[in-house]
């Protein structure tokens, strides 16, 4: 039996880059794949590749940034395949500017696609899965989100993107905690691969080599997504994974560090400064902001 046999997975931004790699790998693992992308021709091409290889796929160009659009996407998946078992929130855009040059439109556009785009489909599916669970139906469902190194440690010139991706990481933790009781897991990836966004932001780094291992091939990330979408990952939730090339790691996340107490009284503005300096000296330094 294939790892994702008879499991239906919706993938956003699946017309190219990482989303395309996920769609092809999931279809090869037996999944029914809903290929969602606003670039309809790109999504159709991915579906054609899947069908030509004997897989099962549905093209979809629905809006992931509204609940109405999300409901329509889920309805199409249910009509075609009967149930939805996982969503891979992958779609994204960039509007890079230094913070003092960032427009309201640039901020809102990135928040809408990355953060609200992660909310809508997951919200619609979570409600469905909760209702099914309350009806006594066993649920084994997955939310797979996409954060970024920019969201985990910041990135110069990407305050909007970094804020949205940091929000995705926090959203994942809450989803995992709230939805566990219904048989739903939530995890996030911080992938590094050759995509339209990384080719725009760091073309020399992600360029395909003339020979040897292609470190930034999106296909290198896909096995983790396939495994997370499968029943085999049932016990894993609330995790953020960094993955690229031949490397995968699990992120430690925010946790309390060194602390100090004032001994039953409040600190004063005069006494707290030296205390903070001492705590910072004891703390493990954060990873530097990208580009700094």
Buried (B, 14 or more C-beta within 10 A) or exposed (E): EEBBEBBBBBBBBBBBBBBBBBBBBBBBBBBBBBBBBBBEEBBBBBBEBBEEEEBBBBBBBBBBBBBEBBBBBBEBBEEBBEBBBBBBBBBBBBBBBEEEEBEEEBBEBBBBBBBBBBBBBBBBBBEBBBEBBEEEEEBBBBBBBBBBBBBBBBBBBBBBBBBBBBBBBBBBBEBBEEBEEBBBBBBBBBBBBBBBBBBEBBEEEBEEEEEEEBBBBBBBBBBBBBBBBBEEBEEBBBBBBBBBBEEBEEBEEEEEEEEEEEEEEEEEEEEEEEBEEEEEEEEEEEEEEBEE
